[in-house]
Every structure is written in structure tokens, then in C-alpha cells.
Amino acid sequence: MLKKNTLMNRDQVEIVALEQLVPEDHLVRKIEAAIDFSFIYPLVQDMYSSDKGVQALTL
């Protein structure tokens, strides 16, 4: 059943780390442990700006 939000409920803040949301035995964690993805950074570095983030791609 849905509950009506009160002002008190809406003002609450909850901080959750992504690590808490993914179970220890999840497939994504196993892939991360097995594969070193650091090779990707040099391949895509010219697609990012250090001060602006992602640049627009021109196709």
C-alpha cells in the first residue's frame, strides 16, 4: 500500500553508497575483479575535456 508523504518524510535525506547497493556475489563485481578496464582511458581521453566533461560527438 502507498503511504501519503508528509512534510517530515520529504525532508529526510539518506546517503547511500553504490557499494551498498550491489551485492557481493553480483556478476558485475566478478567481471570487475576479472578484467582490467584501465586500457579504456587512453582510448577515450580525446573525447573528454578536463574542465567541461564529455564533449559533444560529431558524427
mmCIF file of the N, C-alpha and C atoms, coordinates in Angstrom:
data_MODEL
# 
_entry.id   MODEL 
# 
loop_
_atom_site.group_PDB 
_atom_site.id 
_atom_site.type_symbol 
_atom_site.label_atom_id 
_atom_site.label_alt_id 
_atom_site.label_comp_id 
_atom_site.label_asym_id 
_atom_site.label_entity_id 
_atom_site.label_seq_id 
_atom_site.pdbx_PDB_ins_code 
_atom_site.Cartn_x 
_atom_site.Cartn_y 
_atom_site.Cartn_z 
_atom_site.occupancy 
_atom_site.B_iso_or_equiv 
_atom_site.pdbx_formal_charge 
_atom_site.auth_seq_id 
_atom_site.auth_comp_id 
_atom_site.auth_asym_id 
_atom_site.auth_atom_id 
_atom_site.pdbx_PDB_model_num 
ATOM 1   N N  . MET A 1 1  ? 0.836  -1.164  0.000   1.00 0.00 ? 1  MET A N  1 
ATOM 2   C CA . MET A 1 1  ? 0.000  0.000   0.000   1.00 0.00 ? 1  MET A CA 1 
ATOM 3   C C  . MET A 1 1  ? 0.894  1.244   0.000   1.00 0.00 ? 1  MET A C  1 
ATOM 4   N N  . LEU A 1 2  ? 0.499  2.254   -0.757  1.00 0.00 ? 2  LEU A N  1 
ATOM 5   C CA . LEU A 1 2  ? 1.243  3.502   -0.783  1.00 0.00 ? 2  LEU A CA 1 
ATOM 6   C C  . LEU A 1 2  ? 0.848  4.364   0.400   1.00 0.00 ? 2  LEU A C  1 
ATOM 7   N N  . LYS A 1 3  ? 1.818  5.040   0.949   1.00 0.00 ? 3  LYS A N  1 
ATOM 8   C CA . LYS A 1 3  ? 1.537  5.934   2.067   1.00 0.00 ? 3  LYS A CA 1 
ATOM 9   C C  . LYS A 1 3  ? 1.626  7.372   1.587   1.00 0.00 ? 3  LYS A C  1 
ATOM 10  N N  . LYS A 1 4  ? 0.841  8.221   2.193   1.00 0.00 ? 4  LYS A N  1 
ATOM 11  C CA . LYS A 1 4  ? 0.868  9.631   1.854   1.00 0.00 ? 4  LYS A CA 1 
ATOM 12  C C  . LYS A 1 4  ? 2.146  10.244  2.424   1.00 0.00 ? 4  LYS A C  1 
ATOM 13  N N  . ASN A 1 5  ? 2.861  10.987  1.567   1.00 0.00 ? 5  ASN A N  1 
ATOM 14  C CA . ASN A 1 5  ? 4.072  11.659  2.041   1.00 0.00 ? 5  ASN A CA 1 
ATOM 15  C C  . ASN A 1 5  ? 3.696  12.847  2.909   1.00 0.00 ? 5  ASN A C  1 
ATOM 16  N N  . THR A 1 6  ? 4.349  12.958  4.027   1.00 0.00 ? 6  THR A N  1 
ATOM 17  C CA . THR A 1 6  ? 4.154  14.108  4.889   1.00 0.00 ? 6  THR A CA 1 
ATOM 18  C C  . THR A 1 6  ? 5.359  15.025  4.719   1.00 0.00 ? 6  THR A C  1 
ATOM 19  N N  . LEU A 1 7  ? 5.240  16.224  5.212   1.00 0.00 ? 7  LEU A N  1 
ATOM 20  C CA . LEU A 1 7  ? 6.362  17.156  5.115   1.00 0.00 ? 7  LEU A CA 1 
ATOM 21  C C  . LEU A 1 7  ? 7.604  16.589  5.799   1.00 0.00 ? 7  LEU A C  1 
ATOM 22  N N  . MET A 1 8  ? 7.397  15.897  6.907   1.00 0.00 ? 8  MET A N  1 
ATOM 23  C CA . MET A 1 8  ? 8.529  15.337  7.638   1.00 0.00 ? 8  MET A CA 1 
ATOM 24  C C  . MET A 1 8  ? 9.243  14.268  6.801   1.00 0.00 ? 8  MET A C  1 
ATOM 25  N N  . ASN A 1 9  ? 8.503  13.421  6.118   1.00 0.00 ? 9  ASN A N  1 
ATOM 26  C CA . ASN A 1 9  ? 9.098  12.376  5.297   1.00 0.00 ? 9  ASN A CA 1 
ATOM 27  C C  . ASN A 1 9  ? 9.883  12.957  4.117   1.00 0.00 ? 9  ASN A C  1 
ATOM 28  N N  . ARG A 1 10 ? 9.412  14.034  3.538   1.00 0.00 ? 10 ARG A N  1 
ATOM 29  C CA . ARG A 1 10 ? 10.067 14.613  2.369   1.00 0.00 ? 10 ARG A CA 1 
ATOM 30  C C  . ARG A 1 10 ? 11.365 15.316  2.729   1.00 0.00 ? 10 ARG A C  1 
ATOM 31  N N  . ASP A 1 11 ? 11.519 15.729  3.962   1.00 0.00 ? 11 ASP A N  1 
ATOM 32  C CA . ASP A 1 11 ? 12.720 16.459  4.370   1.00 0.00 ? 11 ASP A CA 1 
ATOM 33  C C  . ASP A 1 11 ? 13.866 15.541  4.774   1.00 0.00 ? 11 ASP A C  1 
ATOM 34  N N  . GLN A 1 12 ? 13.638 14.253  4.811   1.00 0.00 ? 12 GLN A N  1 
ATOM 35  C CA . GLN A 1 12 ? 14.679 13.324  5.221   1.00 0.00 ? 12 GLN A CA 1 
ATOM 36  C C  . GLN A 1 12 ? 15.662 13.079  4.092   1.00 0.00 ? 12 GLN A C  1 
ATOM 37  N N  . VAL A 1 13 ? 16.913 12.968  4.434   1.00 0.00 ? 13 VAL A N  1 
ATOM 38  C CA . VAL A 1 13 ? 17.967 12.717  3.461   1.00 0.00 ? 13 VAL A CA 1 
ATOM 39  C C  . VAL A 1 13 ? 18.620 11.388  3.808   1.00 0.00 ? 13 VAL A C  1 
ATOM 40  N N  . GLU A 1 14 ? 18.861 10.575  2.791   1.00 0.00 ? 14 GLU A N  1 
ATOM 41  C CA . GLU A 1 14 ? 19.537 9.303   3.006   1.00 0.00 ? 14 GLU A CA 1 
ATOM 42  C C  . GLU A 1 14 ? 20.727 9.233   2.061   1.00 0.00 ? 14 GLU A C  1 
ATOM 43  N N  . ILE A 1 15 ? 21.884 8.972   2.614   1.00 0.00 ? 15 ILE A N  1 
ATOM 44  C CA . ILE A 1 15 ? 23.093 8.847   1.799   1.00 0.00 ? 15 ILE A CA 1 
ATOM 45  C C  . ILE A 1 15 ? 23.408 7.366   1.655   1.00 0.00 ? 15 ILE A C  1 
ATOM 46  N N  . VAL A 1 16 ? 23.471 6.913   0.410   1.00 0.00 ? 16 VAL A N  1 
ATOM 47  C CA . VAL A 1 16 ? 23.724 5.508   0.128   1.00 0.00 ? 16 VAL A CA 1 
ATOM 48  C C  . VAL A 1 16 ? 24.879 5.418   -0.851  1.00 0.00 ? 16 VAL A C  1 
ATOM 49  N N  . ALA A 1 17 ? 25.858 4.597   -0.540  1.00 0.00 ? 17 ALA A N  1 
ATOM 50  C CA . ALA A 1 17 ? 26.988 4.374   -1.436  1.00 0.00 ? 17 ALA A CA 1 
ATOM 51  C C  . ALA A 1 17 ? 26.622 3.283   -2.428  1.00 0.00 ? 17 ALA A C  1 
ATOM 52  N N  . LEU A 1 18 ? 27.103 3.415   -3.637  1.00 0.00 ? 18 LEU A N  1 
ATOM 53  C CA . LEU A 1 18 ? 26.837 2.420   -4.664  1.00 0.00 ? 18 LEU A CA 1 
ATOM 54  C C  . LEU A 1 18 ? 27.312 1.042   -4.220  1.00 0.00 ? 18 LEU A C  1 
ATOM 55  N N  . GLU A 1 19 ? 28.374 0.996   -3.466  1.00 0.00 ? 19 GLU A N  1 
ATOM 56  C CA . GLU A 1 19 ? 28.902 -0.266  -2.944  1.00 0.00 ? 19 GLU A CA 1 
ATOM 57  C C  . GLU A 1 19 ? 27.859 -0.997  -2.097  1.00 0.00 ? 19 GLU A C  1 
ATOM 58  N N  . GLN A 1 20 ? 26.997 -0.262  -1.433  1.00 0.00 ? 20 GLN A N  1 
ATOM 59  C CA . GLN A 1 20 ? 25.971 -0.873  -0.586  1.00 0.00 ? 20 GLN A CA 1 
ATOM 60  C C  . GLN A 1 20 ? 24.829 -1.460  -1.416  1.00 0.00 ? 20 GLN A C  1 
ATOM 61  N N  . LEU A 1 21 ? 24.650 -0.968  -2.634  1.00 0.00 ? 21 LEU A N  1 
ATOM 62  C CA . LEU A 1 21 ? 23.514 -1.384  -3.448  1.00 0.00 ? 21 LEU A CA 1 
ATOM 63  C C  . LEU A 1 21 ? 23.785 -2.642  -4.267  1.00 0.00 ? 21 LEU A C  1 
ATOM 64  N N  . VAL A 1 22 ? 25.056 -2.931  -4.545  1.00 0.00 ? 22 VAL A N  1 
ATOM 65  C CA . VAL A 1 22 ? 25.405 -4.084  -5.367  1.00 0.00 ? 22 VAL A CA 1 
ATOM 66  C C  . VAL A 1 22 ? 25.856 -5.224  -4.455  1.00 0.00 ? 22 VAL A C  1 
ATOM 67  N N  . PRO A 1 23 ? 25.163 -6.356  -4.475  1.00 0.00 ? 23 PRO A N  1 
ATOM 68  C CA . PRO A 1 23 ? 25.549 -7.485  -3.615  1.00 0.00 ? 23 PRO A CA 1 
ATOM 69  C C  . PRO A 1 23 ? 26.961 -7.985  -3.915  1.00 0.00 ? 23 PRO A C  1 
ATOM 70  N N  . GLU A 1 24 ? 27.612 -8.525  -2.907  1.00 0.00 ? 24 GLU A N  1 
ATOM 71  C CA . GLU A 1 24 ? 28.991 -9.005  -3.042  1.00 0.00 ? 24 GLU A CA 1 
ATOM 72  C C  . GLU A 1 24 ? 29.142 -10.086 -4.115  1.00 0.00 ? 24 GLU A C  1 
ATOM 73  N N  . ASP A 1 25 ? 28.131 -10.912 -4.313  1.00 0.00 ? 25 ASP A N  1 
ATOM 74  C CA . ASP A 1 25 ? 28.235 -12.008 -5.277  1.00 0.00 ? 25 ASP A CA 1 
ATOM 75  C C  . ASP A 1 25 ? 27.637 -11.663 -6.645  1.00 0.00 ? 25 ASP A C  1 
ATOM 76  N N  . HIS A 1 26 ? 27.414 -10.387 -6.916  1.00 0.00 ? 26 HIS A N  1 
ATOM 77  C CA . HIS A 1 26 ? 26.803 -9.959  -8.180  1.00 0.00 ? 26 HIS A CA 1 
ATOM 78  C C  . HIS A 1 26 ? 27.783 -10.154 -9.343  1.00 0.00 ? 26 HIS A C  1 
ATOM 79  N N  . LEU A 1 27 ? 27.244 -10.461 -10.506 1.00 0.00 ? 27 LEU A N  1 
ATOM 80  C CA . LEU A 1 27 ? 28.058 -10.695 -11.701 1.00 0.00 ? 27 LEU A CA 1 
ATOM 81  C C  . LEU A 1 27 ? 28.952 -9.496  -12.040 1.00 0.00 ? 27 LEU A C  1 
ATOM 82  N N  . VAL A 1 28 ? 28.452 -8.298  -11.860 1.00 0.00 ? 28 VAL A N  1 
ATOM 83  C CA . VAL A 1 28 ? 29.244 -7.101  -12.162 1.00 0.00 ? 28 VAL A CA 1 
ATOM 84  C C  . VAL A 1 28 ? 30.510 -7.045  -11.316 1.00 0.00 ? 28 VAL A C  1 
ATOM 85  N N  . ARG A 1 29 ? 30.416 -7.418  -10.064 1.00 0.00 ? 29 ARG A N  1 
ATOM 86  C CA . ARG A 1 29 ? 31.613 -7.433  -9.194  1.00 0.00 ? 29 ARG A CA 1 
ATOM 87  C C  . ARG A 1 29 ? 32.612 -8.493  -9.658  1.00 0.00 ? 29 ARG A C  1 
ATOM 88  N N  . LYS A 1 30 ? 32.113 -9.623  -10.112 1.00 0.00 ? 30 LYS A N  1 
ATOM 89  C CA . LYS A 1 30 ? 33.003 -10.678 -10.606 1.00 0.00 ? 30 LYS A CA 1 
ATOM 90  C C  . LYS A 1 30 ? 33.715 -10.232 -11.882 1.00 0.00 ? 30 LYS A C  1 
ATOM 91  N N  . ILE A 1 31 ? 33.004 -9.568  -12.769 1.00 0.00 ? 31 ILE A N  1 
ATOM 92  C CA . ILE A 1 31 ? 33.617 -9.054  -14.007 1.00 0.00 ? 31 ILE A CA 1 
ATOM 93  C C  . ILE A 1 31 ? 34.659 -7.999  -13.673 1.00 0.00 ? 31 ILE A C  1 
ATOM 94  N N  . GLU A 1 32 ? 34.338 -7.095  -12.761 1.00 0.00 ? 32 GLU A N  1 
ATOM 95  C CA . GLU A 1 32 ? 35.275 -6.043  -12.365 1.00 0.00 ? 32 GLU A CA 1 
ATOM 96  C C  . GLU A 1 32 ? 36.571 -6.635  -11.791 1.00 0.00 ? 32 GLU A C  1 
ATOM 97  N N  . ALA A 1 33 ? 36.453 -7.715  -11.042 1.00 0.00 ? 33 ALA A N  1 
ATOM 98  C CA . ALA A 1 33 ? 37.619 -8.349  -10.445 1.00 0.00 ? 33 ALA A CA 1 
ATOM 99  C C  . ALA A 1 33 ? 38.457 -9.100  -11.485 1.00 0.00 ? 33 ALA A C  1 
ATOM 100 N N  . ALA A 1 34 ? 37.807 -9.588  -12.535 1.00 0.00 ? 34 ALA A N  1 
ATOM 101 C CA . ALA A 1 34 ? 38.499 -10.427 -13.520 1.00 0.00 ? 34 ALA A CA 1 
ATOM 102 C C  . ALA A 1 34 ? 39.130 -9.637  -14.676 1.00 0.00 ? 34 ALA A C  1 
ATOM 103 N N  . ILE A 1 35 ? 38.587 -8.462  -14.988 1.00 0.00 ? 35 ILE A N  1 
ATOM 104 C CA . ILE A 1 35 ? 39.045 -7.710  -16.168 1.00 0.00 ? 35 ILE A CA 1 
ATOM 105 C C  . ILE A 1 35 ? 39.560 -6.344  -15.750 1.00 0.00 ? 35 ILE A C  1 
ATOM 106 N N  . ASP A 1 36 ? 40.727 -5.989  -16.250 1.00 0.00 ? 36 ASP A N  1 
ATOM 107 C CA . ASP A 1 36 ? 41.308 -4.668  -16.004 1.00 0.00 ? 36 ASP A CA 1 
ATOM 108 C C  . ASP A 1 36 ? 40.849 -3.736  -17.127 1.00 0.00 ? 36 ASP A C  1 
ATOM 109 N N  . PHE A 1 37 ? 39.944 -2.822  -16.811 1.00 0.00 ? 37 PHE A N  1 
ATOM 110 C CA . PHE A 1 37 ? 39.393 -1.912  -17.812 1.00 0.00 ? 37 PHE A CA 1 
ATOM 111 C C  . PHE A 1 37 ? 40.200 -0.618  -17.966 1.00 0.00 ? 37 PHE A C  1 
ATOM 112 N N  . SER A 1 38 ? 41.353 -0.524  -17.342 1.00 0.00 ? 38 SER A N  1 
ATOM 113 C CA . SER A 1 38 ? 42.132 0.715   -17.405 1.00 0.00 ? 38 SER A CA 1 
ATOM 114 C C  . SER A 1 38 ? 42.627 1.038   -18.816 1.00 0.00 ? 38 SER A C  1 
ATOM 115 N N  . PHE A 1 39 ? 42.652 0.048   -19.709 1.00 0.00 ? 39 PHE A N  1 
ATOM 116 C CA . PHE A 1 39 ? 43.086 0.300   -21.080 1.00 0.00 ? 39 PHE A CA 1 
ATOM 117 C C  . PHE A 1 39 ? 42.131 1.239   -21.822 1.00 0.00 ? 39 PHE A C  1 
ATOM 118 N N  . ILE A 1 40 ? 40.923 1.394   -21.325 1.00 0.00 ? 40 ILE A N  1 
ATOM 119 C CA . ILE A 1 40 ? 39.924 2.214   -21.999 1.00 0.00 ? 40 ILE A CA 1 
ATOM 120 C C  . ILE A 1 40 ? 40.243 3.702   -21.887 1.00 0.00 ? 40 ILE A C  1 
ATOM 121 N N  . TYR A 1 41 ? 40.793 4.137   -20.778 1.00 0.00 ? 41 TYR A N  1 
ATOM 122 C CA . TYR A 1 41 ? 41.017 5.564   -20.550 1.00 0.00 ? 41 TYR A CA 1 
ATOM 123 C C  . TYR A 1 41 ? 41.854 6.228   -21.637 1.00 0.00 ? 41 TYR A C  1 
ATOM 124 N N  . PRO A 1 42 ? 42.999 5.684   -22.037 1.00 0.00 ? 42 PRO A N  1 
ATOM 125 C CA . PRO A 1 42 ? 43.751 6.324   -23.123 1.00 0.00 ? 42 PRO A CA 1 
ATOM 126 C C  . PRO A 1 42 ? 42.996 6.334   -24.454 1.00 0.00 ? 42 PRO A C  1 
ATOM 127 N N  . LEU A 1 43 ? 42.144 5.346   -24.672 1.00 0.00 ? 43 LEU A N  1 
ATOM 128 C CA . LEU A 1 43 ? 41.403 5.278   -25.933 1.00 0.00 ? 43 LEU A CA 1 
ATOM 129 C C  . LEU A 1 43 ? 40.341 6.371   -26.055 1.00 0.00 ? 43 LEU A C  1 
ATOM 130 N N  . VAL A 1 44 ? 39.824 6.843   -24.936 1.00 0.00 ? 44 VAL A N  1 
ATOM 131 C CA . VAL A 1 44 ? 38.741 7.820   -24.973 1.00 0.00 ? 44 VAL A CA 1 
ATOM 132 C C  . VAL A 1 44 ? 39.132 9.201   -24.440 1.00 0.00 ? 44 VAL A C  1 
ATOM 133 N N  . GLN A 1 45 ? 40.383 9.399   -24.086 1.00 0.00 ? 45 GLN A N  1 
ATOM 134 C CA . GLN A 1 45 ? 40.779 10.662  -23.461 1.00 0.00 ? 45 GLN A CA 1 
ATOM 135 C C  . GLN A 1 45 ? 40.550 11.875  -24.354 1.00 0.00 ? 45 GLN A C  1 
ATOM 136 N N  . ASP A 1 46 ? 40.627 11.729  -25.673 1.00 0.00 ? 46 ASP A N  1 
ATOM 137 C CA . ASP A 1 46 ? 40.396 12.867  -26.560 1.00 0.00 ? 46 ASP A CA 1 
ATOM 138 C C  . ASP A 1 46 ? 38.906 13.188  -26.722 1.00 0.00 ? 46 ASP A C  1 
ATOM 139 N N  . MET A 1 47 ? 38.038 12.370  -26.154 1.00 0.00 ? 47 MET A N  1 
ATOM 140 C CA . MET A 1 47 ? 36.595 12.606  -26.210 1.00 0.00 ? 47 MET A CA 1 
ATOM 141 C C  . MET A 1 47 ? 36.090 13.371  -24.988 1.00 0.00 ? 47 MET A C  1 
ATOM 142 N N  . TYR A 1 48 ? 36.981 13.662  -24.042 1.00 0.00 ? 48 TYR A N  1 
ATOM 143 C CA . TYR A 1 48 ? 36.612 14.345  -22.812 1.00 0.00 ? 48 TYR A CA 1 
ATOM 144 C C  . TYR A 1 48 ? 37.447 15.599  -22.628 1.00 0.00 ? 48 TYR A C  1 
ATOM 145 N N  . SER A 1 49 ? 36.874 16.580  -21.981 1.00 0.00 ? 49 SER A N  1 
ATOM 146 C CA . SER A 1 49 ? 37.567 17.803  -21.637 1.00 0.00 ? 49 SER A CA 1 
ATOM 147 C C  . SER A 1 49 ? 37.798 17.797  -20.132 1.00 0.00 ? 49 SER A C  1 
ATOM 148 N N  . SER A 1 50 ? 38.964 18.226  -19.707 1.00 0.00 ? 50 SER A N  1 
ATOM 149 C CA . SER A 1 50 ? 39.266 18.198  -18.274 1.00 0.00 ? 50 SER A CA 1 
ATOM 150 C C  . SER A 1 50 ? 38.425 19.197  -17.482 1.00 0.00 ? 50 SER A C  1 
ATOM 151 N N  . ASP A 1 51 ? 37.934 20.257  -18.126 1.00 0.00 ? 51 ASP A N  1 
ATOM 152 C CA . ASP A 1 51 ? 37.135 21.245  -17.408 1.00 0.00 ? 51 ASP A CA 1 
ATOM 153 C C  . ASP A 1 51 ? 35.648 21.215  -17.763 1.00 0.00 ? 51 ASP A C  1 
ATOM 154 N N  . LYS A 1 52 ? 35.270 20.538  -18.838 1.00 0.00 ? 52 LYS A N  1 
ATOM 155 C CA . LYS A 1 52 ? 33.873 20.529  -19.267 1.00 0.00 ? 52 LYS A CA 1 
ATOM 156 C C  . LYS A 1 52 ? 33.235 19.153  -19.217 1.00 0.00 ? 52 LYS A C  1 
ATOM 157 N N  . GLY A 1 53 ? 34.001 18.109  -19.023 1.00 0.00 ? 53 GLY A N  1 
ATOM 158 C CA . GLY A 1 53 ? 33.447 16.768  -19.030 1.00 0.00 ? 53 GLY A CA 1 
ATOM 159 C C  . GLY A 1 53 ? 33.340 16.236  -20.440 1.00 0.00 ? 53 GLY A C  1 
ATOM 160 N N  . VAL A 1 54 ? 32.229 15.606  -20.748 1.00 0.00 ? 54 VAL A N  1 
ATOM 161 C CA . VAL A 1 54 ? 32.033 14.979  -22.055 1.00 0.00 ? 54 VAL A CA 1 
ATOM 162 C C  . VAL A 1 54 ? 31.811 16.034  -23.126 1.00 0.00 ? 54 VAL A C  1 
ATOM 163 N N  . GLN A 1 55 ? 32.554 15.934  -24.194 1.00 0.00 ? 55 GLN A N  1 
ATOM 164 C CA . GLN A 1 55 ? 32.372 16.843  -25.327 1.00 0.00 ? 55 GLN A CA 1 
ATOM 165 C C  . GLN A 1 55 ? 31.299 16.255  -26.255 1.00 0.00 ? 55 GLN A C  1 
ATOM 166 N N  . ALA A 1 56 ? 30.677 17.124  -27.017 1.00 0.00 ? 56 ALA A N  1 
ATOM 167 C CA . ALA A 1 56 ? 29.668 16.668  -27.975 1.00 0.00 ? 56 ALA A CA 1 
ATOM 168 C C  . ALA A 1 56 ? 30.374 15.896  -29.094 1.00 0.00 ? 56 ALA A C  1 
ATOM 169 N N  . LEU A 1 57 ? 29.820 14.755  -29.451 1.00 0.00 ? 57 LEU A N  1 
ATOM 170 C CA . LEU A 1 57 ? 30.378 13.952  -30.520 1.00 0.00 ? 57 LEU A CA 1 
ATOM 171 C C  . LEU A 1 57 ? 29.821 14.415  -31.857 1.00 0.00 ? 57 LEU A C  1 
ATOM 172 N N  . THR A 1 58 ? 30.676 14.524  -32.836 1.00 0.00 ? 58 THR A N  1 
ATOM 173 C CA . THR A 1 58 ? 30.211 14.871  -34.169 1.00 0.00 ? 58 THR A CA 1 
ATOM 174 C C  . THR A 1 58 ? 30.284 13.608  -35.020 1.00 0.00 ? 58 THR A C  1 
ATOM 175 N N  . LEU A 1 59 ? 29.187 13.259  -35.622 1.00 0.00 ? 59 LEU A N  1 
ATOM 176 C CA . LEU A 1 59 ? 29.115 12.050  -36.435 1.00 0.00 ? 59 LEU A CA 1 
ATOM 177 C C  . LEU A 1 59 ? 29.133 12.397  -37.900 1.00 0.00 ? 59 LEU A C  1 
# 
